[in-house]
Every structure is written in structure tokens, then in C-alpha cells.
Amino acid sequence: MSDDLLPLIAAECRRLHTALATLPADAWDGGSLCEGWTIRHVIAHLTMPARFTPDEFAAELASAGYDFTTLSNRIADRDSTLPVEQLLADLASDTLAQWVTPEGGQIGSLTHVVIHGLDATIPAGLGSVVSAEALRLVLDNLAIGGVHRHFGTSIDGRRMEAEDLDWSHGSGARETAPAHRLVLALAARAVPTPSPAPASAGPADLTKLGPRKRGM
């Protein structure tokens, strides 16, 4: 993995921007894979770093009692009312492309963009627009890096294999799915179960990895 993921993060933001720019205005009010959030809420949350300086963010966090979940929900509710054009502009901004999560580093920023991008594009009927490179890195971060535990999911006793990437992890019952669906499963997103596959390679059971969490 390259030490510098910022070019890839910028590319993923552009891919997401291009996809979401095709949506009609009313689609932004449709539900997302984040419980209780519309697509507007998800993109307002994702693009938050483009609208707040570090000092402004610190002040917002203090006003939320230093509870990041409370802060995320408050800002998502408030900024979801912004015009779609502004949310798209923030998504394409250099500021967002260069933002690095305080604790997760650049791979954390990439994971944030990929997961929340899927939160929006999958229910909107756009499918996954994430590159194979980004999916592989995010899967590694979630599974090998243990970040799946942040979402309350467990992969003990499971071997997860991507159908469309040379990626696998774990041992035990074999579960296969497209890479983006494995990302969603590890991030505790509830999505419809894929069509049944042959008995020798069962589809990933997306209902047993744990509950999804709003704003994560």
C-alpha cells in the first residue's frame, strides 16, 4: 500500500461526485443505508470537513459535549438542508480530498469516503462506483486492520471472499460476495441478500455481522 493515499481519496470523491450528480433532486430525499438518514444526510456528514475549519469543528464538538455521534447527527440534520449543488461542490472540493481523519489516518479517510459513498449509491440504484484498488484497501482496513469492530461486527469463524477481486480473509465457513457488499457487511450495513449461489460457495450472510450504526 502506498504511503500516500490522498490521490486515491481525491479520485474516489470525484467518482462519487460524478455518480451523485446524475440523481434527480427528489432522489436525494430517499433513504440511505445509514439508519434514519437520507442521502442528503449522508453526503452532508461525509462533506462536513469541507465546511468547518479545525477551530470551528472543535467548537461544534464542545457544544455537543464531546460526543461525536451527537455532533454527527446534529450537523447531518442541519446541513442536509443545504442545496444539492453545495453538497456536490463540497464533495468535489480540494479540502475534502486532502482531509485526514485524526485517528484513522489516510486509510481512515478513504474508508470513510468508500463506506458513506456506498451508503448513498446503493439505495439510489447507482450500484457501486468504487474502484477495485479502493475496495481492496478498505477491505484490508476493515478485516485485517480490525476496523470492523468499530461497527460492532464479528468475522470469527468465517472466510470472506470477494467474487470480483483477488481478496479473502479469515477461516471457517466460506462466504462469497462482490467486494462492495463485503465492505457493507463489515460496516454493519443491512442490504438485501444476493441471489443464491451454488452450494459450494454460499453468498455472504449480511444479516449476521451485527447491527448498523447511524452516522458511522
Disulfide bonds with the S-S distance in Angstrom:
none
